[in-house]
Structures are given as structure tokens and as C-alpha cells.
Amino acid sequence: MHELLNTLYVTTQGSALRLESGSVRVTTKDDPGTRLPLSRLQAIVIFGRVSVTTPLIHRCADDGRDLIWLTGRGRYRARLVGRTLGNVLLRRAQHEALDDPGRTATIARQFVAGKVQNARLLLLRTARDSPNEDDEVELRHAADTLGDLLGDIREAADLNILRGLEGIAARRYFEVFGRMVRGDRAALAPEGRTRRPPRDRANALLSFYYALLRAECESALEGVGLDPQVGYLHGLRPGRPALALDLMEELRPAIADRLVLRVINRRQIRSNHFETTLGGAVSLNEEGRRAAIAAYERRKETMAPHRLLKQPIPVGLLPHVQARLLARHLRGDMQHYLPFITR
């Protein structure tokens, strides 16, 4: 298992990054510069209007270090990709699996089953600890619905049916998501899932964490030699990292959704951490992004039990471990891909 290296997040608008003697120097209007050794950085994530010098871009490409650009609101924009890792035989096996409809459905089914199972466990966990009887009843009813859908998902052999079942499960889950919010519900509880753009604060926070998770899944897949563009559940589309989106599905409830509820219920994220545009789009402001990122980094350092490895691992390594398990399955070393299931 490799060491969990740090990620540098740059959120201050107008910042500049440059290479300086094996380090990255970050300068802002009010700060003449902070130096961080590149050897301790796994990735650099840039939000909005931040400049990066060409020598630093080249060094990151040579080192295989991720350089990820997001919009100021946290929507994924681009990622630096250096030399392709892994061997061509693995990518050939990845494409061959896509050409087999039965195998495509089998792999996609595991991603969906992992997502629905983790969402169900989150509903049950929150229902058990809920101080409100009505909330507990509704959360348990939703968990029962997801449990019933799991049976249908395990039997689904058609990819379109599988996608339909995933959509039904997601709608039911987000119908009651607001009942898991215990803080300022009037300001922070969502009414369903909205995106592109998010229309409320909880959805803005969900989208922000999903963008971070997507970038990490994409890097994890590249790191084991898989092509993030070639997925099984999500259809192929130019510029779309379909396999990264596939891998995200099982990790959304376990990492991002759980964290959204934690930071809201512990008041680490509050209503004044957001801003709304004239068009009604909601996003985190700069103070909110800093608070959300700090919580995300703390979450990545916590330990989570892994049923296959039979030992706890840092949450930040979950995308890398699951990407490696997927690669082993595609190579034929494992009969089935096993999604991560939380506890």
C-alpha cells in the first residue's frame, strides 16, 4: 500500500503558482509566497482564476503528479495527463470487456449495487440515530425501497434496465436526503437533487465534493493503467471520463454524501458559506470552499474497514484500491469486481 500523499488546493482567486528548486511557490496579492516541497504533493487542485507557470506544468507531467483545474464553483474543467502508465494489455482487456454486452452489464451492475447498498446503509444509520420519529420512519421506508431495488439490480441483465433502476433508487434516496439534515433545515436541507447548476446550498456542497471525488477517481484509474474514458455504466461520450464516473457511484454515499451531512450537522458549513447568482445558481464562496476542503482532507485521513483487504485503510486510498481491484478483474485475476461497501 502506498503512502497517502498530500493534495494542495488553491482557492484564492488571482493566485500564482511557479516552480522553485523542487518546490511549488504560491503567491497572492497579500502574500509574497509560500513554498511547499513537490515531493510531498500527490496532486494540485486549482479553483477558478489561478495561474500556473509552464515549468511547473512540465514538472508535474514528468513526475506523474496530477494538476487539476476546477471552476471557481468546483465544477471539473480539466486535468493534466502525463505519460500513460500501465501496459497496453490491460487497456486491451478493458476494451474487450466493453465489447461484450453481458460482461459490460455485469461490471455496471456491481457499481450500481455498491452505490445503492451504501446509500441504504447511510439511511439506516441516520434513521437509527434520528431524534425525530417521523424522520426515522421515512428514512427506514426509503431504505426498504432501496433494499427491494437491490434484488432487482442483482437480476438485471440489460444495461438500460440497470440504469433505470439506478435512477429510481437515486430519486427515492434524494427525496428523503433532507431528513438526514439536523441543523438549519430551512437553509440547508435540499429538495431533491439539482445540478448544472445546483439550486440550493446542500446541492452546491454535494456537487463540490462530487467534483473532487471525480478528479481522484480519474487519477486512480490512470495510476493503475486504465483508460478513464472507457466505462461500462456511463455511456461513451467525447471528453467524458465514463469509467471515473462509474467508479464514483459506489463511493458517493460512503465519502461525499456522508461528509455533506457531517459538515452541515456539525455546523462546520453554514448558510453564510454560500452565494447565489442572479440566475439562481448556488455555490460555495471562498470561505466556504476553504472550510469544505479542510473537512474533505480530514475525511480522507480517517480509516475505513475494507471487507476484501480485511483491514482498515485511509478513506483517501479507496479510489486507488478500487481501481486496482477493477484492473485485477479485467486482467482475469479476479472472477468478479467487488465494490466498496461501508459499515
C-alpha positions, 0 to 999 in steps of 0.5 A, a space after each residue: 500500500 502506498 503512502 497517502 500523499 498530500 493534495 494542495 488546493 488553491 482557492 484564492 482567486 488571482 493566485 500564482 503558482 511557479 516552480 522553485 528548486 523542487 518546490 511549488 511557490 504560491 503567491 497572492 496579492 497579500 502574500 509574497 509566497 509560500 513554498 511547499 516541497 513537490 515531493 510531498 504533493 500527490 496532486 494540485 487542485 486549482 479553483 477558478 482564476 489561478 495561474 500556473 507557470 509552464 515549468 511547473 506544468 512540465 514538472 508535474 507531467 514528468 513526475 506523474 503528479 496530477 494538476 487539476 483545474 476546477 471552476 471557481 464553483 468546483 465544477 471539473 474543467 480539466 486535468 493534466 495527463 502525463 505519460 500513460 502508465 500501465 501496459 497496453 494489455 490491460 487497456 486491451 482487456 478493458 476494451 474487450 470487456 466493453 465489447 461484450 454486452 453481458 460482461 459490460 452489464 455485469 461490471 455496471 451492475 456491481 457499481 450500481 449495487 455498491 452505490 445503492 447498498 451504501 446509500 441504504 446503509 447511510 439511511 439506516 444509520 441516520 434513521 437509527 440515530 434520528 431524534 425525530 420519529 417521523 424522520 426515522 420512519 421515512 428514512 427506514 421506508 426509503 431504505 426498504 425501497 432501496 433494499 427491494 431495488 437491490 434484488 432487482 439490480 442483482 437480476 438485471 441483465 440489460 444495461 438500460 434496465 440497470 440504469 433505470 433502476 439506478 435512477 429510481 433508487 437515486 430519486 427515492 434516496 434524494 427525496 428523503 436526503 433532507 431528513 438526514 439534515 439536523 441543523 438549519 433545515 430551512 437553509 440547508 436541507 435540499 429538495 431533491 437533487 439539482 445540478 448544472 447548476 445546483 439550486 440550493 446550498 446542500 446541492 452546491 456542497 454535494 456537487 463540490 465534493 462530487 467534483 473532487 471525488 471525480 478528479 481522484 477517481 480519474 487519477 486512480 484509474 490512470 495510476 493503475 493503467 486504465 483508460 478513464 474514458 472507457 466505462 461500462 455504466 456511463 455511456 461513451 461520450 467525447 471528453 467524458 471520463 465514463 469509467 471515473 464516473 462509474 467508479 464514483 457511484 459506489 463511493 458517493 454515499 460512503 465519502 461525499 454524501 456522508 461528509 455533506 451531512 457531517 459538515 452541515 450537522 456539525 455546523 462546520 458549513 453554514 448558510 453564510 458559506 454560500 452565494 447565489 447568482 442572479 440566475 439562481 445558481 448556488 455555490 460555495 464562496 471562498 470561505 466556504 470552499 476553504 472550510 469544505 476542503 479542510 473537512 474533505 482532507 480530514 475525511 480522507 485521513 480517517 480509516 475505513 474497514 475494507 471487507 476484501 483487504 480485511 483491514 482498515 485503510 485511509 478513506 483517501 486510498 479507496 479510489 486507488 484500491 478500487 481501481 486496482 481491484 477493477 484492473 485485477 478483474 479485467 486482467 482475469 485475476 479476479 472472477 468478479 469486481 467487488 465494490 466498496 461497501 461501508 459499515 
